[in-house]
Amino acid sequence: MRKCPKCAARLSPLYFGAACRHCGADLLYYHFDERLEQDAQKAAAQEEKVQRLLRRLPLRRNKQ
């Protein structure tokens, strides 16, 4: 069973509507800003890991 993030009402797993039947909250965009901020923080952490890995690799430069 799915639950509405706003009113915690039970929704059928086969309910594919965009809004909650009970309170009308938009299920897709409810707390969208918070989820977007969490994704940005995860991406920044992954970018830092990649940069640390790249800093450890020896760079081969052509001398001419």
C-alpha positions in Angstrom: 0.0 0.0 0.0 1.1 3.5 -0.8 0.5 6.4 1.6 -0.1 10.0 0.9 2.8 12.2 2.1 0.5 14.9 3.3 -2.4 13.2 5.0 -1.0 9.6 5.4 -4.2 8.1 3.8 -3.8 4.7 2.2 -3.8 4.6 -1.5 -4.2 1.5 -3.6 -1.0 0.3 -5.4 -3.1 0.4 -8.6 -4.0 4.1 -8.2 -2.1 6.0 -10.8 -3.6 9.4 -10.2 -1.5 12.5 -9.7 -3.4 13.8 -6.7 -4.5 12.2 -3.4 -8.1 11.2 -3.4 -8.6 12.3 0.2 -6.7 15.7 0.5 -5.9 16.6 -3.1 -2.1 16.9 -2.6 0.0 16.5 -5.7 1.8 13.2 -5.1 4.6 13.8 -7.6 5.6 17.3 -6.5 4.9 17.1 -2.8 8.2 18.1 -1.0 9.9 18.4 -4.4 12.3 21.1 -3.3 13.5 19.0 -0.4 14.1 16.0 -2.6 15.9 18.1 -5.1 18.2 19.5 -2.4 19.0 16.0 -1.2 19.9 14.9 -4.8 22.2 18.0 -5.2 24.0 17.1 -1.9 24.4 13.5 -3.1 25.8 14.7 -6.5 28.2 17.0 -4.8 29.5 14.2 -2.6 30.0 11.9 -5.6 31.8 14.7 -7.5 34.2 15.1 -4.6 34.9 11.4 -4.6 35.7 11.5 -8.4 37.9 14.5 -8.0 39.9 12.8 -5.2 40.4 9.8 -7.4 41.5 11.8 -10.3 44.0 13.8 -8.2 45.7 10.5 -7.2 46.2 9.3 -10.8 49.5 10.1 -12.3 49.2 12.4 -15.3 51.3 11.6 -18.3 52.3 14.8 -20.1 54.0 14.8 -23.5 57.3 16.8 -23.4 58.4 18.1 -26.8 
